[in-house]
Structure formats: C-alpha cells, structure tokens
C-alpha cells in the first residue's frame, strides 16, 4: 500500500486502487468500540489542508510520519472490518462475501493478531491451522510407533512420512496464506503461490504410501506411477507460479488443475482392479475409502469453483460457511479418510507378511 493510501489522503490520487486504499486507511483507523472524536476528525482535516501547502520534501516527511502512525495503530489491533466494494483490487476475490473483510494491513504482527478476530478469513485460517496441528500430532505418534508393527519399518515410515509431510506442508502454507493475505499485494502473491503448491504436495504425498502398499509386489508399475504423479505435481506447481493463476477469473482452472492431478490416480486404480479383481480391490485394496476421499475432494473443489453457498445468499455467509471454508474442511476430512485407508493397507501388509504371491500386485 502506498504511503498516501495509508495516510487516508484522498487528494492527489488518480487511480481507483489508491482511492480505495485511502478510504480503507481512513476507515481502518477507527477501532470497533471507540469511535474517533470529532475534534480529532477536525484536526485531520486541517492537517490535510496544511499538507497541501507543503513543499514536496516536507510532504514526504509528513507522509512517512503518518504512515508510521498508521502502522503503529495496526500493531495495536485498532482496525475494523470493511465491505468488499472498498477493498483494493488485489484483495478483491469473492464479491459474494459482501462484508467482514480485513483492510490491507502492512504489518505481519497485525496480520497474525487478526487470527483471533472475526472476519472473512477467520474460518479459513482456523480450519487449516487446527488441521495442521492434528496431522502434526498424528504424524509424530505414527513415526514413533514400534518398528515391530511393520514388515519393513524404515521404508514404510518413509512412505507414510511422505503423506504426513504433504499434508502438513499443504495445511501450513494454507493457514499462513490466509493469515498474511491482507498484508500487501507482494506478500499475498508469494503466499498464494505457496498455498497452491501445498495442494500439489498433499496430492503427491498421498499417492506415495497408497501406491507403495497397493503395488507392494509389483515394484515396476509402482515406480512408474510415482514418477508420473511427481512430474504432474511439479507441472501443477510450475503453473501455480504464474501470476494469472491466482486471479478470480481462473478459479475454475485452479480447481480443474488440482482435481485433474488427483484424478490421475484413476489409472493405477483401474490397473489394480483389473489385476486383482473388483472384490479384492474393494476389500483389501481399500477402494471404498479412496472413493470417499475422491468424493470429499471433488465436492470441495466444486463448491470452491462455483462459490456455493454464498452465490445463493450473498452477504449471508460472509463470516461462516462460505465455500472456501467448506472446501478447507473437506480437504482435512479427505486427507484423514486417505490416511485411514492407508492405515488399513498397512495393516493388511503386516498381516500378510513381507512375502508376495505368484502374480498378485498386493
Ligand atoms: Zn484456502
């Protein structure tokens, strides 16, 4: 945000974005409970008039001072939520969320303090912050399981560790992105790229233990499928680095890229079903859980892309139950269902022992 925007100086602004920023700066300085006194308003108005008569150097100095004052107020958490239509362009994402947005806050401290305030991102932050802590604890417990519960402890802990790493990276990039999204255009751009890359990491990490156990006795196709999902995942990460990818117009494309990456699992699934038969696939192959996971992820992606339910109730889902929040919850649920399926596959491998039958994949 430019200093003039932070100052709340509505004069000398030519473009809309700066004007919006000015309104925000002015509005954001008001705290929720304590309205600014009229005398203070008067003082600011006369300060603005005085500002006009200054030399450029003095104006710059004055601007810096007021920028500092503005940032200081942000640190103290003195801001209030604002409507969508006064957001600067880079913060405008979903116009069905009419009110309750954080203003631009060029201070990481203010952004992190906003985790404990109620606004459009509160649900997005907490769903993945709690999800991240949950998978972190689960991962630690799993990694410390006694080695005698595995047939190949080292390998198995590495492949299940890949799933936990993917899940933890995805969820932590996500809650961090939603926390600092309102910091500034540059910061939001960098973190949105991390957020999208995190989804690719989760998908790639989920494939690793699933392919390992499903093709335990056929290492060659297992290896080929792993290479393919890694190449596709890296391609998704590469496309996420383009600036256009994060824009609201590409919402559907984004959902499509990640659903497509997840659906690349259809090929190994069919391979498994053909080689092992439908019955084995749905019992020991855990296809039911995988199917449920796919339903959860795809439902989440559809809600996200179509912005359901807020498109039917604009302004009614500003804080709770908007599409992005539901999508976050479905991602955590999908990852947990996948983990459950992988645990069942692991258990089967343990019961069956390390040996392989003549021509079985599993
Ligand atoms: Zn998100």
Boltz pocket constraint, residues with backbone or C-beta under 6 A from the ligand:
constraints:
  - pocket:
      binder: B
      contacts: [[A, 124], [A, 174], [A, 178], [A, 324], [A, 328]]
      max_distance: 6.0
